[in-house]
């Protein structure tokens, strides 16, 4: 409210009270299963199958996570979560030695995730090709080529890496941030650190080594910052032909300096300047650490520059070696390639651990426990464990969906690959102990071309990936209230069915108040989803679109009225709630989401003194009642035909 202090017109913006509610997503799936590689104990969101291959690898014989994700995107899915399930898997690692005279462990190279896949990873370490071969190194990641006598396949390449933790090219930071295949753990207990130094190139002796005005150069010690070393005073009257005299003057001048930064060790400027091999100067830092260094560059005035005459600094052909140089991994000719998990402890290799896929097959508990990885994920709506036909897993999946805080997910169950007859399907249906409306089971498995090319014949694959993709496709085209079935629900990528059912046989799967959704093949239509029932015996939520519509409404309204919390609990709030939810429901009505020809027939929103009594208000409660008339699919189209009696 404006503060009225002067005569005039005051204009204020007043909220209309309308806070649009956005329809919650219904098409994000989550798939759990065995993968070639990838993180364990968490799910990752992906947006295409190429991304899946990058993180989780390719197709595996006998396991169908990759097949399901591929067919999900192939049939209309746009995004999904993936959880890799494994039991007792090991990570391939190799620990390599450093370049120190008394070699110590430099680092451990590990596969990005556990599994036998890591045994195929090879790493090349090469310091000779780095821009600064005295201090840095290049690291290239390869994969062993499955084709005999073929070169390894290069996966990644990293140049000019450093062992100095303060460097922006620190190997552990660069690799662990960027690599999709390996991680690096530097041995922080490595004591092969030296005091960094800058050594000149060989100097031609004889006569004065410095000109009349050549008394200055700039120096950077331990990254303290460049500063000018002025030898004018220290060399006054000195013998300029004596390299040791010049070295002593440099040492005296630098030692008189103090660090510019508090983080620079105080002893760093206690440099030692020595003459090496009679004709080279070496300036050595007073500090021994991975970050120890001495860098020399020319003076700002070329006429005063002493660095060029003394051949100090890289630009003057000098050599500069940092404290971390000896900590770099070896790259001897015999050990150019380090094989993760598949090498002998010899040469530059000090330890190895082979990668393994752990215990296979995975038991039901591992799959059901993995569902909890979704506990903090709010935007998932479909869940499947492709190819796992255990009724216990299906029970757990449906119960997980129902027991989430918002009961906001729907489980798509596969039967076992060996369930190929009508009797098998009936038995599976009857074995489910706690059927509810938060899941559906599909039969039979499908036939698809082998994506690996190993088989010329179609392979059998579970339907859940196809089904989840079709749910997404129908949701996008028609809305979640449309049954994901019928002649428009044609499954792409399927070339046949493991079992062809007749109409009579399908009818047997809709008995005993528990139904199985059947996949059928019809001439002119192809392979289609031909069932839209949940496993519930509750007639209110017998149909998949009714349950999923209710989930969408629940989540949308929950997200859309968060603003009401802590608002004054009175008529004004109730009116705004009715307006908010009513506008949302009206939008859905106009889209054809409800049964009924008028809004009053299709839905109602009630929030007033009848739903919220004074006792409720005293307890901080506001009650909202929302009802909707769901659209239910026309499962049985009955056409009655009779003869028309002849009439004039």
C-alpha positions in Angstrom: 0.0 0.0 0.0 1.3 3.4 -1.0 2.2 5.9 1.8 0.0 9.0 1.1 2.1 12.0 1.9 1.4 14.6 -0.9 -1.7 15.6 -2.8 -2.0 13.9 -6.1 -2.9 10.6 -7.9 -1.4 7.3 -6.6 -1.5 4.2 -8.8 -1.1 0.8 -7.4 -1.0 -2.7 -8.9 -3.5 -5.1 -7.3 -3.2 -8.9 -7.7 -6.1 -10.4 -9.7 -5.9 -13.4 -7.4 -5.4 -15.7 -10.4 -2.3 -18.0 -10.0 -2.4 -20.3 -13.0 -1.9 -24.0 -12.2 0.4 -25.8 -14.7 -0.4 -29.4 -15.6 2.1 -31.8 -14.1 4.2 -33.9 -16.5 3.1 -37.5 -17.0 5.6 -38.9 -19.4 9.0 -39.0 -17.6 10.0 -42.6 -17.1 12.5 -44.4 -14.8 14.2 -47.6 -15.8 16.2 -49.9 -13.6 18.4 -52.8 -14.7 21.9 -54.1 -15.5 24.1 -51.9 -17.6 27.6 -52.3 -18.9 28.8 -49.3 -16.9 27.6 -46.2 -15.1 26.9 -45.0 -11.6 25.3 -47.3 -9.0 23.1 -46.2 -6.2 21.6 -43.2 -8.0 19.6 -42.4 -11.1 20.6 -40.0 -13.9 18.3 -38.1 -16.2 18.9 -38.6 -19.9 17.3 -37.1 -23.0 18.2 -39.5 -25.8 19.7 -43.0 -26.4 23.1 -41.5 -27.4 23.4 -40.1 -23.9 22.5 -43.5 -22.4 25.3 -45.1 -24.4 27.8 -42.5 -23.2 27.0 -43.0 -19.6 25.8 -46.6 -19.4 27.3 -48.3 -22.4 25.6 -50.5 -25.0 23.4 -53.5 -25.3 24.1 -56.6 -23.1 23.1 -60.1 -24.0 20.4 -61.4 -21.6 19.7 -58.0 -20.0 17.3 -55.5 -21.4 17.8 -52.0 -19.8 19.4 -50.7 -23.0 16.7 -52.2 -25.2 14.0 -50.6 -23.1 15.5 -47.2 -23.1 16.1 -47.4 -26.8 12.5 -48.3 -27.5 11.2 -45.8 -25.1 12.8 -43.0 -27.1 11.9 -44.8 -30.4 8.2 -44.8 -29.4 7.8 -41.2 -28.4 9.5 -40.8 -25.0 11.4 -37.6 -24.5 13.2 -38.0 -21.1 13.8 -40.6 -18.6 15.8 -41.6 -15.5 18.1 -44.6 -15.6 19.3 -46.6 -12.5 22.1 -49.2 -12.9 21.6 -52.1 -10.6 24.6 -54.2 -9.6 25.7 -56.4 -6.7 29.3 -56.6 -5.5 30.7 -55.0 -8.7 34.4 -53.9 -8.6 36.1 -51.0 -10.3 39.1 -51.5 -12.5 42.1 -49.5 -11.2 45.8 -49.2 -11.8 48.3 -47.3 -9.6 51.3 -46.0 -11.3 54.7 -44.8 -10.0 56.1 -41.3 -10.4 59.3 -39.9 -11.9 61.2 -39.5 -8.6 64.6 -41.0 -8.2 63.1 -43.1 -5.4 59.8 -43.7 -7.2 56.6 -43.4 -5.2 53.0 -43.8 -6.1 52.0 -41.0 -8.4 48.3 -41.6 -8.8 45.6 -44.2 -9.2 43.7 -44.3 -12.4 40.2 -45.8 -12.0 37.3 -46.6 -14.4 34.5 -44.1 -14.0 32.2 -46.7 -12.6 32.5 -50.3 -11.5 32.2 -53.3 -13.9 34.3 -55.5 -16.2 34.1 -52.8 -18.9 36.9 -50.9 -17.2 39.3 -53.7 -18.0 39.2 -52.5 -21.6 40.4 -49.0 -20.8 44.0 -48.0 -21.6 45.7 -44.8 -20.6 48.7 -43.3 -22.4 50.9 -40.8 -20.4 53.3 -38.7 -22.3 55.2 -35.7 -21.0 57.5 -35.3 -24.0 54.7 -33.9 -26.1 53.5 -31.4 -23.5 54.0 -27.7 -24.1 56.2 -27.7 -21.0 57.8 -31.1 -20.9 59.7 -30.4 -17.8 56.6 -29.9 -15.7 53.4 -31.0 -17.5 52.2 -34.2 -19.2 49.5 -35.3 -21.6 47.1 -38.1 -20.9 45.1 -40.0 -23.5 42.3 -42.5 -22.8 41.8 -45.4 -25.2 39.6 -48.5 -25.4 41.0 -51.8 -26.3 39.9 -52.7 -29.8 37.8 -55.9 -29.9 39.0 -56.5 -33.5 42.3 -58.4 -33.4 45.4 -56.6 -34.6 43.5 -53.3 -34.7 44.8 -50.2 -32.9 43.0 -49.1 -29.7 40.2 -46.6 -30.1 40.9 -43.2 -28.7 38.2 -41.9 -26.4 39.5 -38.7 -24.8 42.7 -36.6 -24.8 43.9 -34.1 -22.2 47.0 -31.9 -22.7 49.4 -30.0 -20.4 48.2 -31.5 -17.1 49.9 -30.6 -13.9 50.5 -32.2 -10.6 50.3 -28.9 -8.8 46.9 -28.6 -6.9 47.0 -24.8 -7.4 47.2 -25.1 -11.1 44.1 -24.7 -13.3 45.3 -27.8 -15.2 45.6 -29.9 -12.0 45.2 -33.5 -13.3 42.7 -34.5 -10.6 40.4 -31.5 -11.2 40.5 -31.7 -15.0 40.0 -35.4 -15.4 37.4 -35.9 -12.7 35.4 -33.0 -14.0 35.6 -33.8 -17.7 36.2 -37.4 -18.3 33.4 -39.8 -19.1 35.5 -42.9 -18.6 38.1 -42.5 -15.9 38.8 -40.8 -12.6 42.2 -39.8 -11.0 43.2 -40.0 -7.4 46.5 -38.3 -6.8 48.7 -39.7 -4.0 48.7 -36.8 -1.6 51.3 -38.6 0.6 53.9 -38.4 -2.2 57.1 -36.9 -0.8 58.9 -36.5 -4.1 58.4 -32.8 -4.1 61.3 -30.6 -4.7 62.2 -26.9 -4.4 61.3 -25.4 -7.8 64.0 -23.7 -9.7 64.9 -21.7 -12.8 68.1 -22.6 -14.5 69.7 -20.7 -17.3 70.9 -22.1 -20.6 74.7 -22.4 -20.9 76.3 -18.9 -20.8 79.3 -18.0 -22.9 82.0 -17.0 -20.4 84.8 -14.6 -20.9 84.5 -10.8 -20.4 81.7 -9.0 -18.8 78.5 -11.1 -18.7 76.2 -8.0 -18.3 76.2 -4.7 -20.2 76.4 -1.4 -18.5 72.6 -1.0 -18.0 71.6 -4.7 -17.8 70.7 -4.9 -14.1 67.0 -6.0 -14.0 64.7 -8.9 -14.6 61.3 -10.0 -13.2 60.7 -13.0 -11.1 57.7 -15.0 -9.8 58.3 -17.2 -6.8 55.7 -19.8 -5.8 53.0 -17.8 -7.7 53.5 -14.8 -5.4 53.3 -12.5 -8.5 55.9 -11.0 -10.8 58.2 -8.4 -9.4 61.4 -6.7 -10.5 64.8 -7.8 -9.3 67.1 -4.8 -9.5 70.8 -5.7 -9.2 72.2 -2.2 -9.5 73.2 -1.9 -5.8 74.3 -5.5 -5.4 76.6 -5.3 -8.4 78.0 -1.9 -7.9 81.8 -2.2 -8.4 81.5 -6.0 -8.8 83.4 -8.2 -11.2 80.8 -8.7 -14.0 82.9 -11.5 -15.6 82.4 -13.8 -12.6 79.2 -15.8 -12.8 79.4 -16.7 -9.1 79.6 -13.0 -8.1 76.5 -12.2 -10.2 74.7 -15.2 -8.7 75.5 -14.0 -5.2 74.1 -10.6 -6.0 70.9 -12.1 -7.3 70.6 -14.2 -4.1 71.2 -11.2 -1.8 68.7 -9.1 -3.7 65.9 -11.7 -3.8 66.4 -12.7 -0.1 65.8 -9.0 0.8 62.3 -9.2 -0.6 59.2 -10.2 1.4 56.1 -12.1 0.0 53.4 -10.1 -1.5 50.7 -12.5 -0.5 49.9 -14.0 2.9 49.5 -17.4 1.4 53.1 -17.5 0.1 55.4 -19.4 2.5 57.7 -17.0 4.2 60.8 -19.1 3.3 60.1 -19.1 -0.4 62.2 -16.0 -0.9 65.2 -17.6 0.9 66.4 -18.6 -2.5 69.7 -20.3 -3.3 71.5 -19.2 -6.4 74.2 -21.6 -7.6 76.5 -22.1 -10.5 75.8 -25.3 -12.4 78.5 -26.9 -14.6 80.5 -23.7 -14.5 78.4 -21.9 -17.0 74.7 -22.0 -15.8 72.9 -20.1 -13.0 70.2 -21.8 -11.0 67.8 -19.9 -8.8 66.1 -22.3 -6.4 63.1 -21.5 -4.3 63.4 -21.7 -0.5 60.2 -23.7 -0.3 59.8 -27.4 -1.0 56.2 -28.2 -2.1 54.1 -29.2 -5.1 53.5 -25.5 -5.8 57.1 -24.5 -5.5 58.4 -22.7 -8.6 60.7 -19.9 -9.8 59.8 -18.2 -13.1 62.0 -15.6 -14.7 60.9 -13.2 -17.5 62.6 -10.2 -19.0 62.6 -6.7 -17.5 60.0 -4.3 -18.9 62.7 -2.1 -20.4 64.8 -4.1 -22.9 67.8 -1.9 -22.4 67.8 -2.9 -18.7 67.1 -6.6 -19.2 69.6 -8.9 -17.5 67.6 -12.1 -18.1 68.5 -12.2 -21.8 72.2 -11.8 -21.1 72.1 -14.5 -18.4 69.8 -16.7 -20.5 67.4 -17.0 -17.6 63.7 -18.0 -18.2 62.0 -20.2 -20.8 61.9 -17.4 -23.4 65.7 -17.2 -23.1 66.1 -21.0 -23.5 66.4 -21.5 -19.8 64.8 -24.4 -17.9 62.2 -24.1 -15.1 61.3 -27.1 -13.0 58.4 -26.9 -10.6 58.1 -28.7 -7.3 55.5 -31.2 -8.6 57.6 -32.2 -11.7 58.9 -35.5 -10.2 55.4 -36.4 -8.9 54.2 -36.9 -12.5 53.4 -40.5 -13.6 56.1 -42.4 -15.5 55.8 -42.7 -19.2 58.7 -45.1 -20.1 58.7 -46.8 -23.4 57.9 -50.1 -21.9 54.8 -48.8 -20.0 53.3 -46.2 -22.4 49.9 -47.8 -21.9 48.5 -48.5 -18.5 45.7 -51.1 -18.6 43.1 -50.4 -16.0 42.6 -53.6 -14.0 44.4 -55.8 -16.4 48.1 -55.3 -16.0 50.9 -56.9 -14.0 52.5 -55.3 -11.0 55.8 -54.5 -12.7 57.7 -51.6 -14.1 55.8 -48.4 -13.5 52.7 -50.2 -12.2 52.6 -50.7 -8.4 49.0 -52.0 -7.9 46.0 -53.2 -9.9 42.4 -54.2 -9.3 40.5 -55.9 -12.1 36.9 -54.7 -12.7 34.0 -57.1 -12.3 30.3 -57.0 -12.8 29.7 -58.6 -9.4 27.1 -61.3 -8.7 24.8 -62.1 -11.6 21.9 -62.5 -12.0 20.7 -59.7 -9.7 18.2 -60.8 -7.1 14.8 -59.3 -6.6 15.8 -57.4 -3.5 18.4 -55.5 -5.4 15.9 -54.3 -7.9 13.2 -53.4 -5.3 15.8 -51.6 -3.1 16.9 -49.6 -6.1 13.4 -48.0 -6.4 14.3 -45.8 -3.4 16.8 -44.0 -5.6 13.7 -42.1 -6.8 12.7 -40.9 -3.4 14.0 -37.4 -4.0 12.9 -37.2 -7.6 9.7 -35.2 -8.1 9.2 -35.3 -11.9 9.1 -39.0 -12.6 5.8 -40.6 -13.4 6.4 -44.0 -15.0 8.6 -46.8 -13.5 9.7 -50.1 -15.1 12.3 -52.8 -14.4 12.7 -54.1 -18.0 12.8 -57.9 -18.4 12.4 -58.7 -14.8 9.3 -60.9 -14.7 9.2 -61.5 -11.0 5.7 -61.0 -9.4 7.5 -59.9 -6.3 9.3 -57.1 -8.1 5.9 -56.1 -9.7 4.3 -56.0 -6.3 7.1 -53.9 -4.9 7.0 -51.5 -7.9 3.2 -50.9 -7.6 3.4 -50.5 -3.9 6.3 -48.1 -4.2 4.2 -46.0 -6.6 1.2 -46.0 -4.3 3.2 -45.2 -1.2 5.2 -42.3 -2.5 4.2 -39.1 -0.6 2.1 -37.9 -3.6 1.3 -41.4 -4.9 2.5 -39.9 -8.2 3.9 -42.8 -10.2 2.6 -45.7 -12.3 4.4 -49.0 -12.7 4.7 -50.9 -16.0 5.4 -54.6 -15.3 6.9 -57.2 -17.7 6.3 -60.9 -17.4 9.2 -63.3 -17.3 10.8 -64.2 -20.7 9.6 -67.8 -20.2 6.0 -66.8 -19.7 4.9 -67.5 -23.3 1.5 -69.3 -22.9 -1.9 -68.1 -21.8 -1.6 -70.3 -18.7 1.7 -68.6 -17.9 0.1 -65.2 -18.1 -2.8 -66.2 -15.9 -0.5 -67.7 -13.3 1.7 -64.5 -13.3 -1.4 -62.4 -12.8 -2.7 -64.5 -10.0 0.7 -64.5 -8.3 0.6 -60.8 -7.7 -0.2 -60.5 -4.0 -1.1 -56.8 -3.6 -2.6 -55.6 -6.9 -3.6 -52.0 -7.0 -4.4 -49.3 -9.6 -0.9 -48.0 -9.6 0.4 -50.5 -12.1 -0.4 -52.6 -15.2 1.2 -55.7 -16.6 1.7 -56.4 -20.3 1.9 -59.7 -22.2 3.5 -61.1 -24.4 7.1 -60.2 -25.0 7.9 -58.7 -28.4 10.3 -59.7 -31.2 12.7 -57.1 -32.5 15.8 -57.0 -34.7 19.0 -57.5 -32.8 20.6 -54.1 -32.4 24.0 -55.6 -31.9 23.9 -57.4 -35.2 25.0 -60.6 -33.6 21.8 -62.5 -34.6 20.2 -62.5 -38.0 17.0 -63.6 -36.3 14.7 -61.4 -34.3 15.4 -61.5 -30.6 12.8 -61.5 -27.8 12.5 -58.3 -25.8 10.2 -57.1 -22.9 7.5 -54.7 -23.8 7.9 -52.1 -20.9 10.2 -49.8 -22.8 7.8 -49.7 -25.8 4.8 -49.2 -23.5 6.3 -46.3 -21.6 7.3 -44.6 -24.9 3.7 -45.1 -26.2 2.3 -43.6 -23.0 4.5 -40.6 -23.6 3.4 -40.4 -27.2 -0.3 -40.6 -26.5 0.0 -38.1 -23.6 1.6 -35.6 -26.0 -0.9 -36.2 -28.8 -4.2 -36.8 -27.0 -3.7 -36.2 -23.3 -3.2 -38.4 -20.3 -7.0 -39.0 -20.2 -6.8 -41.0 -23.5 -6.2 -44.7 -23.0 -2.7 -45.7 -24.3 -4.2 -48.4 -26.5 -6.0 -49.0 -29.7 -5.1 -48.8 -33.4 -3.2 -45.6 -32.9 -0.9 -47.2 -30.3 1.3 -48.9 -32.9 4.6 -50.0 -31.4 7.6 -48.9 -33.5 10.6 -51.3 -33.6 8.6 -54.4 -33.0 8.6 -57.0 -35.8 6.5 -59.7 -34.1 5.1 -61.2 -30.9 6.4 -64.1 -28.9 2.8 -65.3 -28.5 -0.3 -64.4 -30.6 -3.5 -64.5 -28.6 -7.0 -64.8 -29.9 -9.9 -62.7 -28.7 -11.2 -65.6 -26.6 -7.8 -66.0 -25.0 -7.5 -62.3 -24.2 -10.9 -62.5 -22.6 -9.5 -65.0 -20.1 -7.0 -62.5 -18.9 -9.6 -60.0 -17.8 -11.2 -62.3 -15.2 -10.9 -62.6 -11.4 -10.9 -58.8 -11.0 -7.2 -58.6 -12.1 -6.5 -57.8 -15.7 -3.5 -58.2 -18.1 -3.0 -55.8 -20.9 -2.4 -57.7 -24.1 -0.3 -56.7 -27.1 -1.9 -57.9 -30.3 -1.2 -57.9 -34.0 -3.9 -56.9 -36.5 -3.8 -56.8 -40.3 -3.6 -53.3 -41.5 -2.7 -51.9 -38.0 0.4 -53.7 -37.0 1.5 -54.5 -33.5 -0.6 -52.5 -31.0 -1.4 -52.1 -27.4 -4.8 -53.8 -26.9 -5.5 -53.3 -23.3 -5.8 -50.4 -20.9 -6.6 -51.9 -17.5 -4.7 -51.6 -14.2 -4.3 -54.6 -11.9 -6.9 -53.1 -9.4 -10.1 -54.8 -8.5 -11.5 -51.4 -7.6 -13.9 -50.5 -10.4 -13.3 -46.7 -9.9 -9.7 -47.1 -11.0 -9.9 -50.1 -13.3 -8.7 -48.2 -16.3 -5.1 -46.9 -16.8 -6.2 -43.4 -18.0 -8.4 -42.8 -15.0 -5.6 -43.6 -12.6 -3.1 -41.6 -14.4 -5.5 -38.7 -14.8 -6.1 -38.7 -11.1 -2.3 -38.7 -10.5 -1.9 -35.7 -12.8 -4.7 -33.8 -11.1 -3.3 -34.5 -7.7 0.3 -33.4 -8.5 -0.8 -30.4 -10.5 -3.0 -29.1 -7.7 -0.4 -29.8 -5.1 2.2 -27.9 -6.9 -0.2 -25.1 -7.9 -1.5 -24.1 -4.5 1.6 -24.0 -2.5 1.1 -20.3 -2.2 -1.9 -20.8 0.1 0.2 -22.1 3.0 0.2 -19.5 5.8 -2.3 -17.3 4.1 -5.2 -16.0 6.3 -7.7 -18.9 6.5 -11.0 -17.1 5.6 -13.5 -16.5 2.8 -11.0 -14.6 0.6 -8.5 -17.5 0.6 -11.3 -20.0 -0.1 -12.5 -17.9 -3.0 -9.0 -17.7 -4.5 -8.5 -21.4 -4.1 -11.8 -22.1 -5.9 -10.7 -19.6 -8.6 -7.3 -21.2 -9.0 -8.4 -24.8 -9.2 -11.5 -24.0 -11.1 -9.6 -22.2 -13.8 -7.3 -25.2 -14.1 -10.1 -27.7 -14.3 -11.9 -25.5 -16.9 -8.8 -25.5 -19.1 -8.8 -29.3 -19.0 -12.5 -29.4 -19.6 -12.0 -27.4 -22.8 -9.3 -29.8 -23.9 -11.8 -32.7 -23.6 -10.3 -34.2 -20.5 -13.6 -35.0 -18.6 -16.9 -36.7 -19.2 -19.9 -34.3 -19.5 -21.0 -31.6 -21.9 -21.0 -28.8 -19.3 -18.5 -27.8 -16.6 -20.9 -28.7 -13.9 -21.3 -32.2 -15.3 -17.5 -32.5 -15.7 -16.1 -31.3 -12.4 -16.6 -29.3 -9.2 -14.4 -27.4 -6.8 -15.7 -26.8 -3.3 -13.9 -24.8 -0.6 -16.1 -22.9 1.8 -17.4 -22.9 5.3 -18.9 -26.3 4.8 -15.6 -28.0 3.9 -13.7 -25.9 6.4 -15.4 -25.5 9.8 -14.3 -23.2 12.6 -12.7 -26.3 14.3 -10.6 -26.8 11.1 -9.6 -23.1 11.1 -8.6 -23.4 14.7 -6.3 -26.3 13.8 -4.9 -24.4 10.8 -6.6 -26.6 8.2 -8.3 -25.6 5.0 -10.2 -28.4 3.2 -10.7 -28.4 -0.6 -12.9 -30.9 -2.3 -12.3 -31.5 -6.0 -14.4 -33.9 -8.1 -14.1 -34.9 -11.7 -16.0 -37.1 -14.1 -13.3 -39.3 -15.8 -13.3 -40.4 -19.3 -13.3 -44.1 -19.5 -12.3 -46.0 -22.7 -14.9 -47.8 -24.8 -13.6 -51.3 -24.4 -16.5 -53.1 -25.7 -18.2 -51.7 -28.8 -21.5 -53.5 -29.2 -23.2 -53.2 -32.5 -26.7 -54.7 -32.7 -27.9 -55.6 -36.2 -31.5 -56.6 -37.1 -33.4 -57.1 -40.2 -35.8 -54.4 -41.3 -39.2 -55.7 -42.1 -40.4 -54.9 -45.6 -42.8 -51.9 -45.7 -44.4 -49.9 -48.5 
